[in-house]
């Protein structure tokens, strides 16, 4: 597994999310209040240290709209 630093949410993405949920959303609030809930390093021991690299946790859940 390769590490991915969790970056700030891009401004345009934040604007789109706020427009999509004008009354708010628990997940948006969670990120706003707590920041990153977990890091890739929290899952390191679950992945092999040799061989093919696996996608990061955020790649798996579709970070930034990518799959």
C-alpha positions in Angstrom: 0.0 0.0 0.0 1.3 3.4 -0.8 0.5 6.4 1.4 -1.7 9.2 0.4 -1.8 12.4 2.3 -5.3 13.6 2.8 -5.6 17.0 1.3 -8.0 19.8 1.9 -11.2 19.6 0.0 -10.9 21.7 -3.2 -12.9 24.9 -3.1 -15.0 24.0 -6.1 -15.8 20.6 -4.7 -16.9 22.2 -1.4 -19.1 24.6 -3.2 -20.8 21.8 -5.2 -21.3 19.8 -2.1 -22.9 22.7 -0.2 -25.1 23.5 -3.2 -26.2 19.8 -3.4 -27.1 19.9 0.4 -28.3 23.4 1.2 -29.7 22.2 4.5 -26.5 20.5 5.4 -25.4 16.9 5.6 -24.0 14.8 8.5 -21.0 13.7 6.5 -20.1 17.2 5.4 -20.4 18.3 9.0 -18.3 15.4 10.2 -15.5 16.4 7.8 -15.8 20.1 8.8 -15.8 19.4 12.5 -13.3 16.6 12.8 -11.2 16.8 9.6 -9.8 13.4 8.5 -11.3 10.6 10.6 -8.6 8.2 9.7 -5.3 8.0 7.7 -3.9 5.4 5.4 -1.3 4.5 8.0 -4.2 3.2 10.2 -4.6 0.4 7.7 -1.0 -0.4 6.9 -0.8 -3.7 8.7 -3.8 -5.0 6.7 -1.8 -4.8 3.4 1.1 -6.8 2.0 4.5 -5.2 2.3 5.8 -7.0 -0.9 4.4 -7.6 -4.3 1.7 -5.6 -6.1 0.6 -2.4 -4.5 -3.0 -2.1 -3.5 -5.0 1.0 -3.8 -5.3 3.2 -0.8 -8.4 3.3 1.3 -9.4 6.5 -0.3 -8.9 5.1 -3.8 -11.2 2.3 -2.9 -14.1 4.6 -1.8 -13.7 6.9 -4.7 -11.9 9.9 -3.4 -12.6 13.0 -5.5 -15.1 11.2 -7.6 -12.7 8.7 -9.1 -13.0 5.0 -9.0 
